[in-house]
Amino acid sequence: MNRITISLSVILTTAILIYSQTTEFSIFQEVNALPPDPLVSPDAPVKNVLLIANETVVQVAPDNPLHPGGITYAAMTFNNTIPAPVIGADQGDILNVTLKNAGKVIHSMDFHASIGPSKVLSGNIAPGESKTWEVPLPNPGVFLYHCGADALNGVWEHIANGMYGAIVVHPKMEKPAKEFYVVFSEIFNTADQGAFKGTNGTVGTFDIAKFLDNNPDLVLTNGMAHKYVPSVGQQAKLTLNPDAEVFKVKPGELTRWYIVNPGPNGYTAFHFISGQMDVRDGTNAARDDYGTLLLNEETYTIPPGSASVIEAVFPEEGTYVAVDHAMDRVVKGAAFAVVATPDASDDDHPVGTAVAPKGSPTVAAP
């Protein structure tokens, strides 16, 4: 290192020390609000949302040969479920959100559906406390929400432990479709000894070594591995979930899938076996409908921390299986069965997968 480099280093170090002693900054400090978006009127409809943060033991895998005895996990949740409830609203609505912390550690909120720290972020909420604030929704689409932990310290653990959900913002020009909410997410479990071994009944917790090695034990589909897959195989049948529900659609009807990937690490290579799809992310130029990224796509990648609007028509009767096409993730739980049948109805969704439709007075599906 030469003399000039040493001098520059001393100057920079001195400047940083002086700045740190005179300036305090936090990414969660109070900030001035952004000017209102013209698509969100001051007299826009206001819809109430209550989210309760807590720590909860949940089942994340059924009892099957891959996971003998099933697997339970010491999760962190909103409203006691993985994933958290889907919030349905219309473009231009305002959410009046109350976040209560019924847990034992600090929790917070990060809403990807809005813009500006005063709207997106709740700030830290200590155990036993709550906060209410307004979240305007200027743009259509499906957007992740998740816990921000203690001003981002530990956000990776809180997301990996189950603290995520989605907001669906219906555009003004949305076409009617049968809609579903599906979340693929990862679990890193201290107690999980691997496939065909399980946990021997031990309730696991977050394993930071597996997290840093990017080695999830399970990839959950709406909170459970293989939640919607009864079995695979014909000659050599492997039962995965004898209690599995499946998704039902009518042949030829337009379906819309809100596919969410909170991660925290892995990408989702979303694919319908025997099907194709249109990817409707972003908005159109007029900001009154979904965008159109791709038509008749086979497989679409959804990065961690994101969500996509997927539209598909299933022309023939039969079973179409949706998967994360990374095959290790299929084995770990990322798949669900879709049955195209004339017997399907408008309201036969698996529990927790229906979305409040456009124009609904509440954020929850009826």
N, C-alpha and C positions, 0 to 999 in steps of 0.2 A: 504493500500500500504506500503510495507516494505522499509527499507533504501536502499537496493540494487536496487530495482525497481526504486526508486526515482533517484538514481545516474545514472542509465542507461538512464532514461528519459531525465535528464539534459544533458548528453553527446550527445545523439541523437539529441536533439533540438539544441544544440550548433553547432553540425556538419552540420545540415541542414541550419542553418542561415549563417554559413561561406560559404557553397557551393552556396547558393542562391545569396550571395553578390559577388561571384567571377565568377559565371558561368551563362550564359544566354542560354536558350535552347527553341526552338520552334519545334513542329513536322513538321512545314512547312519551316524550315530553309533550305538553300542551302546545298546539300549533293553531295558527289562524286558519279558519275554514276556507276552502276554495269557494269562488263564486258559484252560484247555483247553475246546474246544467240546464239549458233551455228545454230539454226533453223531460225534465222533472219540474212540474208546476208547484208553486207554493201551496196550492190547494189540492195537490195530488192525493189519491186514496192512501190512507195510512193503515197498514196491516200489522197486527201485534204478533210478536214472536217471543216465546219464553224458552230459554235454553238453560239447563241445570247441569253444571259441571260436577263430576263426582269420580270416585275411584270404585270400580265394580268388578267382581269376578264373573267372567262370562265363559260360555263354552265356545271354542273356536274350531273344533273338528269333531265330527261324529265318531262313534265307535265303529271301526272298520279294520280290515287287515293292515292298511297303511298306518293307522293310529289306534292300536289296541287300547280299548277302554275309553277312547275319546280323549280330548285335550281341553283343559280349562286354563284360564289365563287371568292374571291380575291386571285388568285393563283400566284405562281412563276413558270416560265416556261423556257425551252430552245426552241427557235424558235416558241414561242407562242402557243404550244400545250402540252396537257397532254395525253399520255406520250410524251417525246421528241422523235425525229425521230430515227428509228432503223438504225444503221450503219452496213453495210455489207462489209466484207473483207475476204481475204484468209489468211490461216496460213502462217506466214513469212512476211506478208505485214508490212509496216510502215505507220501509220497515221500521217499526217501533220495537227495538230489540231490548229485552231484559236478559242479562246473563247473571245467574246466581251461582255462587261457588259453594256447593254443599260438601266439598271434599276437604282434604287435609293439607293440600299444598296450593301454591299460587297457580291460578289459571288465567287465561286471557283469550281474546278472539281476534282473528284476522279474516275479514270477508273479502274475497277476491271480486265480488260482484259490484263493488262501488269504487270510488276514486277519491283519494285524499286521506291522510292519516286521521283526521277528526271523524271520518265516517267509517273507514275500514277497520281501524284498530280500537279495541276497548281500553287498552292499558291494563296493568296488573290488577287483578281482583283477588284479594286475600280470602282465606277460608272464612265462611260466614257472612261475607259481604256480597253486594250485587251492584250492578250498574245498568242504567237504561239510556239509550241514545238512538238517534235516527240514522238509518242507512238508506239513502236514495239509490234507485236502480235505473240508471240512464240507458243501459244497453242490453239488448236481448242475448240469450245464450244460457249455458249452464256453467256455473262457477263454483269452485271449491270454497268451503270455509273450514277453518281449523283452529285449534288452540295455538297460541303463540308462546305458551309457557311463561316464564319469568323474563319478560322483555327479550325474548328469543333464546335465553339461556335454558337449554333443555327442550327446545321446540321439537328436535328430532325424536326425543323419547315420547313426548306427549302425542305426536302424530303416530308413531309406531305403536303406541298403546291404544289407539282407537279414537282419538278426538278429532273427527272430521265428518263433514257432511257436504251437502250441495244446495245451492239456490238455483232454481230454474226460473228464468225471466222470459215470459212469453212475449214475442214481438207482436206489434199491432196487426201485421198481415199474416200471422201464422195460419197454416192450413190445419184442419182437424186431423188428428191421428190418434191411435192408441199408444199411450206413452208409458215408459218404464224407467225406473231409477235403479242403476246397478253400479256398485263400487268394488273395484279390485284394490286390495291393500295387503301389506306385508306384516308378518309377525316374526320377531326375533326373541326366542324363548329360552331362558336359562335351563328349563327343565326338559326340553325336548331332546331326546337322544337320537332322533332321525327316523326315517321311514321304516315301518314294520317294527319299531321299538316303542315309540311314544314316550310318555312321561311317568309311567307307573303310578298314575293317580296324583302326582305332585302338581300343585298350582304354580305355574311358571311366572316369571317377571321378565322385564326388558333385559336383553343380553347385548351390551354395548360392543363386545368383541365381534359377535356375529353381525351386528349392524355395520361396524367399520369394515368388516370383510365382505360386506354386501352378500350375505348368505342367509336369506330368510328361511325359517323352518316351514312356514305356510304362506300361501297367497290366498287371502280370504275373498270370497264372493259374497258381498253384503254381510260380512261379519263371520262367515264360517267357510272353511274349506269344503268344496263340493256340496254346497248347500242345496243346489238345484240339479244335482246329478245322481239319479238312482243307482246307476251301474254303468260299467263299460265292458265290452267283450261280448261275443256271441257263443263261440265254442268254449272259450276259457273266460267265463264271466267273473268279473270282480265287482262285488257289491260295495258301493261307496257311501250311499245314504239311503237306507230303506224308507226314511220319512221325508224324502225330498219332494218339494213342490216343483212344478215346472211352469214355464211361461206359455200361455196359450194365445194364439192369434188366428184370425180368419185368413184363409188363402186369398191373396190378392189385395188385402187391406194395407193402407199405409201405416207403418209403425214407426215410432220415434223413441230412440234409446238415449238416455242421458248417462253416458259412460264416464265414470269418475276415477281418477287415479291419484290418490293422495300420497302414494309412495309408501315410505318416505324416500326410497332410493330407485326402485326399478321402473323401467318403461313397460307399457302395455302394448302388445302387438295385437290389436283387436281384429277378430275375424269371425264370420259366420260360415261354418262348414255347410256347403251347398248353397250359399247365398252371396250376394254382393250388396253394396251399400253406398249411399251418398253421404258425404261428410259436410255438415252444415255449420261449421265453426265461424266465429266472427259475425259481421253484419253485412248487409248489402249497402250500396252507396247511399241510399235514402235513410238508413238506420231504422227501418221499420220492419225488417224481416231478418231471419238468419242469413249468414253468408253461404256461399257454395264453393267449397274448396276443391272437392273431387266428386265426380259422378261415376257410378258403377265400379267402385273401388273394391279390391279383394281383401286387403289387410291395411289397417291404419294405425300408426304409432301415436300413442298418447303419453306425453312425458310426465314424470312425477310432478305433483303440484298443479295439475291441470284437469280439464274435463272436456268432453266433446259431445256435440249433438250429431247423432247417427240416425239416418232414416233408411228403412229397408222395407221391401215388399217380398213376401214369401209366396211364390205363385202356386206351388203344388202342396197338396196335403202331405204330411209327413213330419219327421223330426229334423230340425236344424240345430246343431250344437254351436254355441258361441264359445270361443276360447281366447285366451291369451296365447298366441301362436308360438311363443317361446316354450318349448315342450317341457322344460323342467318346471315351469310355472303352472302348466296344466296338471302335472303330477302333484304339485303342491296345493292345488285347489282352485285354480282360475278357469272356471268353465261353468256353463249353464245350458240347460236344454230348453229349446223352443219348439212347441208342437203346433203346427198349422192344421187346424181342424174347423169344420163348419160349426162345431158345437161351442166354439169360443164365444164369450160375451164381452160387453164393454167394461165389466167390473169384476172380472175373475182374476185379478192380479194376485201373485203371491204376496203374502203379508209384508207391508212396508215398502212395496215397489211402485205403488200408484202415486201420481203427481197431481196436485191441485190444478185443475184445468184453467185455461185462459178465461178471465172474467170471474173467477171464484172470489167470494167475499173473504175467505180465510186462506191461510197458507198451507193448510193440511188437506189432503185428499178426503172426500167424503167417505 
